[in-house]
């Protein structure tokens, strides 16, 4: 949450569900772009393999971060929700 506090303050944003959903949507697009480059299916795929991998990992981290902040903002225990939803299939 501290990193998101810095982000919100730096850009003068109001942290609410709408902002967080918007950021998650943006980050998902960046994950998709990084994935396509990593796997040779987009412009920029000819870059350094390690850099492409790192970019993909970084974008996943951004998406996860905004998801975690949304969950905390809405009072959702992600570990419990994940165990309940996915765990029922085990």
N, CA, C and O atoms as a MOPAC input file, in Angstrom:
PM7 MOZYME 1SCF
protein

 N      0.83100 1    -1.18500 1     0.00000 1
 C      0.00000 1     0.00000 1     0.00000 1
 C      0.87800 1     1.25200 1     0.00000 1
 O      0.49400 1     2.27000 1    -0.57500 1
 N      2.03600 1     1.19200 1     0.62700 1
 C      2.91300 1     2.35600 1     0.70900 1
 C      3.35100 1     2.83300 1    -0.67700 1
 O      3.38700 1     4.03600 1    -0.93500 1
 N      3.68100 1     1.90400 1    -1.56200 1
 C      4.08300 1     2.29100 1    -2.91800 1
 C      2.91500 1     2.96100 1    -3.62900 1
 O      3.09900 1     3.95100 1    -4.33700 1
 N      1.72400 1     2.42800 1    -3.44100 1
 C      0.55100 1     3.03700 1    -4.06700 1
 C      0.26000 1     4.40500 1    -3.46300 1
 O     -0.20500 1     5.30200 1    -4.16600 1
 N      0.52600 1     4.57600 1    -2.18100 1
 C      0.37600 1     5.89500 1    -1.56000 1
 C      1.26000 1     6.91500 1    -2.27300 1
 O      0.81800 1     8.02500 1    -2.57200 1
 N      2.50800 1     6.53900 1    -2.54400 1
 C      3.44200 1     7.42300 1    -3.24300 1
 C      2.92400 1     7.72700 1    -4.64400 1
 O      2.95600 1     8.87500 1    -5.08800 1
 N      2.44900 1     6.70100 1    -5.33600 1
 C      1.92800 1     6.85300 1    -6.69900 1
 C      0.75600 1     7.82700 1    -6.72400 1
 O      0.72200 1     8.74700 1    -7.54100 1
 N     -0.20400 1     7.61900 1    -5.82400 1
 C     -1.39900 1     8.46100 1    -5.76500 1
 C     -1.01400 1     9.91000 1    -5.45900 1
 O     -1.53900 1    10.84000 1    -6.07000 1
 N     -0.10100 1    10.09200 1    -4.51400 1
 C      0.32100 1    11.44000 1    -4.14400 1
 C      1.08600 1    12.12000 1    -5.28300 1
 O      0.86300 1    13.29600 1    -5.57300 1
 N      1.98500 1    11.37600 1    -5.92100 1
 C      2.80000 1    11.93600 1    -7.00500 1
 C      1.94100 1    12.44700 1    -8.15200 1
 O      2.21600 1    13.50700 1    -8.71400 1
 N      0.90700 1    11.69900 1    -8.49600 1
 C      0.08700 1    12.05900 1    -9.65200 1
 C     -1.22600 1    12.75100 1    -9.28000 1
 O     -2.06200 1    13.00900 1   -10.14600 1
 N     -1.40400 1    13.05000 1    -7.99500 1
 C     -2.59500 1    13.77500 1    -7.56400 1
 C     -3.88100 1    13.02300 1    -7.80200 1
 O     -4.88700 1    13.61700 1    -8.19100 1
 N     -3.86200 1    11.73300 1    -7.57700 1
 C     -5.02900 1    10.89200 1    -7.83300 1
 C     -5.82400 1    10.64500 1    -6.55900 1
 O     -5.32700 1    10.84500 1    -5.45100 1
 N     -7.03600 1    10.21900 1    -6.73300 1
 C     -7.86000 1     9.74600 1    -5.63000 1
 C     -7.92800 1     8.23000 1    -5.74700 1
 O     -8.38100 1     7.69300 1    -6.75800 1
 N     -7.47100 1     7.54600 1    -4.69700 1
 C     -7.52400 1     6.08600 1    -4.75200 1
 C     -8.94700 1     5.64400 1    -4.42800 1
 O     -9.44000 1     5.82500 1    -3.31400 1
 N     -9.57800 1     5.06900 1    -5.41800 1
 C    -10.89300 1     4.46300 1    -5.23100 1
 C    -10.99000 1     3.28400 1    -6.18700 1
 O    -10.08500 1     3.04600 1    -6.98700 1
 N    -12.06800 1     2.56400 1    -6.10300 1
 C    -12.22900 1     1.37600 1    -6.93200 1
 C    -12.11900 1     1.65400 1    -8.41600 1
 O    -11.52600 1     0.86600 1    -9.15300 1
 N    -12.68300 1     2.76700 1    -8.86600 1
 C    -12.65700 1     3.09700 1   -10.28500 1
 C    -11.22300 1     3.32800 1   -10.76300 1
 O    -10.83300 1     2.83100 1   -11.81900 1
 N    -10.44400 1     4.07500 1    -9.99300 1
 C     -9.04800 1     4.31300 1   -10.35800 1
 C     -8.27300 1     3.00100 1   -10.37900 1
 O     -7.48900 1     2.75700 1   -11.29600 1
 N     -8.48600 1     2.17200 1    -9.39100 1
 C     -7.74300 1     0.91000 1    -9.30400 1
 C     -8.13300 1    -0.06200 1   -10.42100 1
 O     -7.26700 1    -0.74000 1   -10.97500 1
 N     -9.40700 1    -0.13700 1   -10.75300 1
 C     -9.84200 1    -0.98000 1   -11.87200 1
 C     -9.22300 1    -0.46300 1   -13.17300 1
 O     -8.76300 1    -1.24500 1   -14.00500 1
 N     -9.21800 1     0.85900 1   -13.33600 1
 C     -8.59600 1     1.44300 1   -14.52500 1
 C     -7.12100 1     1.11100 1   -14.62100 1
 O     -6.63000 1     0.75700 1   -15.69300 1
 N     -6.40700 1     1.22200 1   -13.50300 1
 C     -4.98100 1     0.89500 1   -13.49800 1
 C     -4.75800 1    -0.58900 1   -13.76500 1
 O     -3.81400 1    -0.94800 1   -14.46900 1
 N     -5.59600 1    -1.45000 1   -13.22300 1
 C     -5.45100 1    -2.88200 1   -13.47900 1
 C     -5.67400 1    -3.17900 1   -14.96100 1
 O     -4.98300 1    -4.02100 1   -15.53500 1
 N     -6.62300 1    -2.50000 1   -15.57600 1
 C     -6.88000 1    -2.67700 1   -16.99800 1
 C     -5.66900 1    -2.23200 1   -17.81000 1
 O     -5.24700 1    -2.92100 1   -18.73900 1
 N     -5.11800 1    -1.08700 1   -17.45600 1
 C     -3.91200 1    -0.59300 1   -18.12100 1
 C     -2.76100 1    -1.57500 1   -17.96200 1
 O     -2.07000 1    -1.89400 1   -18.92900 1
 N     -2.56000 1    -2.04900 1   -16.75200 1
 C     -1.46400 1    -2.98500 1   -16.48900 1
 C     -1.67100 1    -4.31100 1   -17.21800 1
 O     -0.70000 1    -4.91900 1   -17.66900 1
 N     -2.91300 1    -4.77000 1   -17.34100 1
 C     -3.17500 1    -6.00900 1   -18.07300 1
 C     -2.77800 1    -5.84900 1   -19.52900 1
 O     -2.24300 1    -6.77900 1   -20.13200 1
 N     -3.03300 1    -4.68100 1   -20.09800 1
 C     -2.58900 1    -4.40700 1   -21.46700 1
 C     -1.07600 1    -4.45600 1   -21.57500 1
 O     -0.53300 1    -4.96700 1   -22.55400 1
 N     -0.39300 1    -3.92100 1   -20.56600 1
 C      1.06000 1    -3.93600 1   -20.56500 1
 C      1.60400 1    -5.35600 1   -20.36900 1
 O      2.63900 1    -5.70600 1   -20.93700 1
 N      0.91400 1    -6.16900 1   -19.57000 1
 C      1.29300 1    -7.58300 1   -19.42000 1
 C      1.17700 1    -8.28100 1   -20.77500 1
 O      2.08300 1    -9.00400 1   -21.18900 1
 N      0.05200 1    -8.05800 1   -21.45900 1
 C     -0.16300 1    -8.69500 1   -22.75600 1
 C      0.90800 1    -8.27200 1   -23.75600 1
 O      1.43700 1    -9.10700 1   -24.49000 1
 N      1.22500 1    -6.99900 1   -23.78600 1
 C      2.24900 1    -6.49700 1   -24.70200 1
 C      3.60600 1    -7.11500 1   -24.40600 1
 O      4.30700 1    -7.55200 1   -25.31900 1
 N      3.97500 1    -7.15300 1   -23.14100 1
 C      5.26800 1    -7.72900 1   -22.75100 1
 C      5.31200 1    -9.22100 1   -23.07100 1
 O      6.34300 1    -9.73500 1   -23.50600 1
 N      4.20700 1    -9.90600 1   -22.85900 1
 C      4.13700 1   -11.34100 1   -23.15700 1
 C      4.33100 1   -11.59400 1   -24.65200 1
 O      5.08000 1   -12.48600 1   -25.04900 1
 N      3.64200 1   -10.79500 1   -25.47700 1
 C      3.75500 1   -10.96300 1   -26.92700 1
 C      5.17800 1   -10.70700 1   -27.40100 1
 O      5.68400 1   -11.43900 1   -28.25100 1
 N      5.82500 1    -9.68900 1   -26.86800 1
 C      7.22200 1    -9.41800 1   -27.22600 1
 C      8.12100 1   -10.56200 1   -26.77500 1
 O      8.99200 1   -11.00600 1   -27.52300 1
 N      7.91000 1   -11.02900 1   -25.56900 1
 C      8.72300 1   -12.11200 1   -25.01700 1
 C      8.65900 1   -13.36500 1   -25.88700 1
 O      9.64000 1   -14.09800 1   -26.01400 1
 N      7.49900 1   -13.59700 1   -26.48000 1
 C      7.29100 1   -14.80600 1   -27.27600 1
 C      7.32200 1   -14.55900 1   -28.78800 1
 O      6.82200 1   -15.36200 1   -29.57600 1
 N      7.92400 1   -13.42700 1   -29.17100 1
 C      8.16700 1   -13.16700 1   -30.58400 1
 C      6.95500 1   -12.84800 1   -31.41300 1
 O      6.95500 1   -13.08500 1   -32.62100 1
 N      5.93000 1   -12.32100 1   -30.80100 1
 C      4.69000 1   -12.06200 1   -31.54100 1
 C      4.30800 1   -10.59200 1   -31.60400 1
 O      3.14700 1   -10.26200 1   -31.84700 1
 N      5.27900 1    -9.70500 1   -31.38700 1
 C      4.99900 1    -8.26900 1   -31.45000 1
 C      6.27200 1    -7.51600 1   -31.79400 1
 O      7.37900 1    -8.02800 1   -31.62200 1
 N      6.10200 1    -6.29500 1   -32.28200 1
 C      7.25000 1    -5.43900 1   -32.52800 1
 C      8.04200 1    -5.27400 1   -31.24300 1
 O      7.46800 1    -5.09300 1   -30.16900 1
 N      9.34500 1    -5.33800 1   -31.35400 1
 C     10.20300 1    -5.23400 1   -30.17600 1
 C     10.65000 1    -6.57700 1   -29.65000 1
 O     11.40200 1    -6.65200 1   -28.67800 1
 N     10.18600 1    -7.64600 1   -30.29200 1
 C     10.52900 1    -8.99000 1   -29.84800 1
 C     11.99100 1    -9.33300 1   -30.09600 1
 O     12.49300 1   -10.33400 1   -29.58600 1
 N     12.67100 1    -8.50600 1   -30.87500 1
 C     14.07300 1    -8.77700 1   -31.19100 1
 C     15.02200 1    -8.18300 1   -30.15100 1
 O     16.23700 1    -8.16900 1   -30.34900 1
 N     14.47000 1    -7.69800 1   -29.05600 1
 C     15.28900 1    -7.13000 1   -27.99100 1
 C     16.01600 1    -8.20100 1   -27.19500 1
 O     15.87900 1    -9.39800 1   -27.44900 1
 N     16.78500 1    -7.74000 1   -26.23700 1
 C     17.52300 1    -8.63100 1   -25.34400 1
 C     16.55600 1    -9.54700 1   -24.59500 1
 O     15.60000 1    -9.07900 1   -23.97600 1
 N     16.81000 1   -10.85700 1   -24.65500 1
 C     15.90000 1   -11.84300 1   -24.06300 1
 C     15.71300 1   -11.62700 1   -22.56100 1
 O     14.59900 1   -11.73900 1   -22.04900 1
 N     16.78900 1   -11.32100 1   -21.86800 1
 C     16.68600 1   -11.10000 1   -20.41800 1
 C     15.86100 1    -9.85200 1   -20.11400 1
 O     15.07100 1    -9.84300 1   -19.17000 1
 N     16.04200 1    -8.80400 1   -20.90700 1
 C     15.28100 1    -7.56600 1   -20.70900 1
 C     13.80100 1    -7.78800 1   -20.99300 1
 O     12.94100 1    -7.27500 1   -20.27800 1
 N     13.50900 1    -8.55300 1   -22.03700 1
 C     12.11500 1    -8.85900 1   -22.35400 1
 C     11.46500 1    -9.66000 1   -21.23200 1
 O     10.31400 1    -9.40900 1   -20.87300 1
 N     12.19400 1   -10.61600 1   -20.68300 1
 C     11.68400 1   -11.42200 1   -19.56500 1
 C     11.44700 1   -10.54800 1   -18.34400 1
 O     10.41800 1   -10.66700 1   -17.67900 1
 N     12.40100 1    -9.66800 1   -18.04800 1
 C     12.28700 1    -8.77800 1   -16.89500 1
 C     11.09000 1    -7.84600 1   -17.05700 1
 O     10.36600 1    -7.59800 1   -16.09300 1
 N     10.87600 1    -7.33200 1   -18.25700 1
 C      9.74100 1    -6.45300 1   -18.51100 1
 C      8.42500 1    -7.18300 1   -18.26100 1
 O      7.51100 1    -6.62700 1   -17.65200 1
 N      8.32900 1    -8.42300 1   -18.72600 1
 C      7.12700 1    -9.22700 1   -18.49300 1
 C      6.89700 1    -9.42600 1   -16.99300 1
 O      5.78200 1    -9.26000 1   -16.49900 1
 N      7.95700 1    -9.78100 1   -16.28300 1
 C      7.85200 1    -9.98100 1   -14.82900 1
 C      7.44200 1    -8.69100 1   -14.12300 1
 O      6.60800 1    -8.70700 1   -13.21700 1
 N      8.03700 1    -7.57300 1   -14.54700 1
 C      7.71000 1    -6.28400 1   -13.93200 1
 C      6.25500 1    -5.90400 1   -14.14900 1
 O      5.60600 1    -5.37600 1   -13.24700 1
 N      5.74500 1    -6.17000 1   -15.33700 1
 C      4.34700 1    -5.83900 1   -15.61500 1
 C      3.39800 1    -6.73100 1   -14.81000 1
 O      2.35600 1    -6.26700 1   -14.34600 1
 N      3.75200 1    -8.00200 1   -14.64400 1
 C      2.94800 1    -8.87200 1   -13.78100 1
 C      2.94500 1    -8.34300 1   -12.34700 1
 O      1.91800 1    -8.36300 1   -11.67000 1
 N      4.11300 1    -7.87000 1   -11.89200 1
 C      4.20900 1    -7.31700 1   -10.53700 1
 C      3.31600 1    -6.08300 1   -10.38700 1
 O      2.65400 1    -5.91500 1    -9.36300 1
 N      3.29900 1    -5.22000 1   -11.41000 1
 C      2.43100 1    -4.04400 1   -11.36400 1
 C      0.96600 1    -4.45100 1   -11.26700 1
 O      0.21600 1    -3.89700 1   -10.46300 1
 N      0.56400 1    -5.41100 1   -12.07800 1
 C     -0.82400 1    -5.88100 1   -12.05300 1
 C     -1.17000 1    -6.45500 1   -10.68600 1
 O     -2.22500 1    -6.15200 1   -10.12900 1
 N     -0.28900 1    -7.27600 1   -10.15300 1
 C     -0.51700 1    -7.87400 1    -8.83700 1
 C     -0.59900 1    -6.80000 1    -7.75500 1
 O     -1.42400 1    -6.88500 1    -6.84500 1
 N      0.26400 1    -5.78900 1    -7.86300 1
 C      0.25000 1    -4.70800 1    -6.88200 1
 C     -1.07900 1    -3.97900 1    -6.85700 1
 O     -1.64300 1    -3.75200 1    -5.78600 1
 N     -1.58300 1    -3.61200 1    -8.02200 1
 C     -2.86900 1    -2.91500 1    -8.06400 1
 C     -4.01300 1    -3.81900 1    -7.61300 1
 O     -4.96500 1    -3.34300 1    -6.99400 1
 N     -3.93600 1    -5.10800 1    -7.91200 1
 C     -4.94200 1    -6.04700 1    -7.42600 1
 C     -4.92200 1    -6.10900 1    -5.90300 1
 O     -5.97300 1    -6.09700 1    -5.26200 1
 N     -3.72900 1    -6.17600 1    -5.32800 1
 C     -3.60000 1    -6.24000 1    -3.86600 1
 C     -4.14400 1    -4.97800 1    -3.21500 1
 O     -4.80400 1    -5.05000 1    -2.17800 1
 N     -3.87500 1    -3.82200 1    -3.81300 1
 C     -4.38400 1    -2.56400 1    -3.25700 1
 C     -5.90700 1    -2.51800 1    -3.35400 1
 O     -6.57200 1    -2.09400 1    -2.40800 1
 N     -6.46400 1    -2.94700 1    -4.48000 1
 C     -7.91800 1    -2.98400 1    -4.61600 1
 C     -8.53000 1    -3.90100 1    -3.56300 1
 O     -9.51900 1    -3.55000 1    -2.91900 1
 N     -7.93900 1    -5.06700 1    -3.39600 1
 C     -8.45700 1    -6.01500 1    -2.40200 1
 C     -8.41500 1    -5.40100 1    -1.00100 1
 O     -9.38200 1    -5.49700 1    -0.24500 1
 N     -7.29700 1    -4.77300 1    -0.66400 1
 C     -7.18700 1    -4.15600 1     0.65900 1
 C     -8.18500 1    -3.01800 1     0.82300 1
 O     -8.81000 1    -2.88300 1     1.87500 1
 N     -8.33500 1    -2.20900 1    -0.20100 1
 C     -9.26700 1    -1.08300 1    -0.16700 1
 C    -10.69900 1    -1.56900 1     0.05200 1
 O    -11.48500 1    -0.92000 1     0.74300 1
 N    -11.02700 1    -2.71300 1    -0.54100 1
 C    -12.37900 1    -3.25900 1    -0.43800 1
 C    -12.53900 1    -4.25900 1     0.70500 1
 O    -13.60800 1    -4.84800 1     0.86300 1
 N    -11.49400 1    -4.45400 1     1.49900 1
 C    -11.58100 1    -5.36200 1     2.64700 1
 C    -11.64400 1    -6.83100 1     2.26500 1
 O    -12.26700 1    -7.63200 1     2.96200 1
 N    -11.00000 1    -7.18600 1     1.16100 1
 C    -10.99600 1    -8.57300 1     0.69100 1
 C     -9.68800 1    -9.24400 1     1.10200 1
 O     -8.60400 1    -8.73100 1     0.82700 1
 N     -9.80100 1   -10.38600 1     1.75800 1
 C     -8.62800 1   -11.19900 1     2.06800 1
 C     -8.39000 1   -12.08900 1     0.84600 1
 O     -9.07100 1   -13.09800 1     0.66200 1
 N     -7.41900 1   -11.70600 1     0.01500 1
 C     -7.18400 1   -12.43300 1    -1.23300 1
 C     -6.79600 1   -13.89000 1    -1.00100 1
 O     -7.23300 1   -14.77100 1    -1.74200 1
 N     -5.98700 1   -14.14900 1     0.00900 1
 C     -5.57600 1   -15.53200 1     0.27700 1
 C     -6.79100 1   -16.38800 1     0.61400 1
 O     -6.91200 1   -17.51700 1     0.14000 1
 N     -7.68200 1   -15.85300 1     1.42700 1
 C     -8.88500 1   -16.59900 1     1.80400 1
 C     -9.80600 1   -16.77300 1     0.60100 1
 O    -10.34000 1   -17.85800 1     0.37400 1
 N     -9.98900 1   -15.70300 1    -0.16600 1
 C    -10.86500 1   -15.78200 1    -1.33600 1
 C    -10.31500 1   -16.76000 1    -2.37500 1
 O    -11.07000 1   -17.51900 1    -2.98300 1
 N     -9.00100 1   -16.73400 1    -2.57100 1
 C     -8.36500 1   -17.65100 1    -3.52000 1
 C     -8.53000 1   -19.09900 1    -3.06700 1
 O     -8.87100 1   -19.97300 1    -3.86400 1
 N     -8.28800 1   -19.34100 1    -1.79300 1
 C     -8.43300 1   -20.70500 1    -1.26300 1
 C     -9.87800 1   -21.18300 1    -1.39500 1
 O    -10.12500 1   -22.33800 1    -1.74400 1
 N    -10.82500 1   -20.29900 1    -1.11800 1
 C    -12.23700 1   -20.67000 1    -1.22600 1
 C    -12.61600 1   -20.95800 1    -2.67500 1
 O    -13.26600 1   -21.96200 1    -2.96600 1
 N    -12.21000 1   -20.07900 1    -3.57600 1
 C    -12.61900 1   -20.20900 1    -4.97800 1
 C    -11.87700 1   -21.32700 1    -5.70300 1
 O    -12.50700 1   -22.19100 1    -6.31100 1
 N    -10.55200 1   -21.32000 1    -5.64700 1
 C     -9.76800 1   -22.31700 1    -6.36200 1
 C     -9.62400 1   -23.60800 1    -5.57400 1
 O     -9.55300 1   -24.69000 1    -6.15700 1
 N     -9.58200 1   -23.50000 1    -4.27200 1
 C     -9.38100 1   -24.67100 1    -3.41900 1
 C    -10.50300 1   -25.68600 1    -3.50200 1
 O    -10.28800 1   -26.87300 1    -3.25700 1
 N    -11.69000 1   -25.23600 1    -3.84300 1
 C    -12.82500 1   -26.16300 1    -3.90700 1
 C    -12.65600 1   -27.20200 1    -5.00300 1
 O    -13.35000 1   -28.21800 1    -5.01000 1
 N    -11.73800 1   -26.95300 1    -5.92900 1
 C    -11.51400 1   -27.90100 1    -7.01700 1
 C    -10.44800 1   -28.94100 1    -6.68600 1
 O    -10.21800 1   -29.86900 1    -7.46200 1
 N     -9.80700 1   -28.78600 1    -5.54900 1
 C     -8.74200 1   -29.74000 1    -5.19100 1
 C     -9.29500 1   -30.93500 1    -4.43600 1
 O     -8.54100 1   -31.83200 1    -4.06000 1

